[in-house]
Amino acid sequence: MMANALITRGTQQPPPSLSLAGEISLALSRVHEICGTARRTFALQIAAHAGAPVVWIAPAHGRDRLAIPALQHFINPGKILFVTPQRQMDILWSVEEVLKDGNVPIVVAELEQPPAMTPIRRLHLAAETGTRHGPHRPLGLLLIPGAGGAPGIETRWRCEPAHKPDHKRVQPRWHLHRLRARMLPPKRWLWDGTHTSPDIPPPQDMTAAPAKASPHGRAASRQPTPPSS
């Protein structure tokens, strides 16, 4: 009986996800991390796909606030509820309560450093609770400076600007790198907000070039090459 049950059991279905383009998707009822200098831009693009209302939580002492005119390119600013707690622990508590309620499709939190494993587990459980009791499968986004690094996160993304001049205007696009996912390998894309293309990183020179011999028979010191802008 057990062998028959194992044979006839259906394959496990992937969890519902929010798809932005191609393989760029985020599992719902889970919490994800975004790092990189364009992390806010990527979060706003995700919010535009998830739908309103949006809860955006940031520290009260933060000086770099979202510009309302810039928000209009992504979502109606009137559909965003801004919350400004004082401490990171209060930000995480606020995210947990919003996810647990399940009445908001997406909550975004700006953090100053990666949280520990226990708060991340609590956020995942809160998102699952909100899915059972609310009308939405809530999605949580944690925006973390630097390279991120929250343990136990569902996925980690890095977003950096890669805008391309096109005649008299600039074509917006971004380097998007999926750094971590539970069931998928890391991958890179060039993304213009709608379409993707492969983003091939520049080759890394793993071996140093040999030093040139001087006319006096001694190795001449190499001057460092200035980085390209």
Secondary structure, DSSP 8 states (H G I E B T S, - for coil): -HHHHHHH--------EEEEETTEEEETTSEEEEESTTHHHHHHHHHHHH-S-EEEE--TT-S----HHHHTTTS-GGGEEEE--SSHHHHHHHHHHHHHH--SSEEEEE-SS---HHHHHHHHHHHHHHHHHSSS--EEEEE-STT---TT-SEEEEEEE--EEETTEEE--EEEEEEEESSS--EEEEE-SS-EEE--------S-----B-TTSSB----------
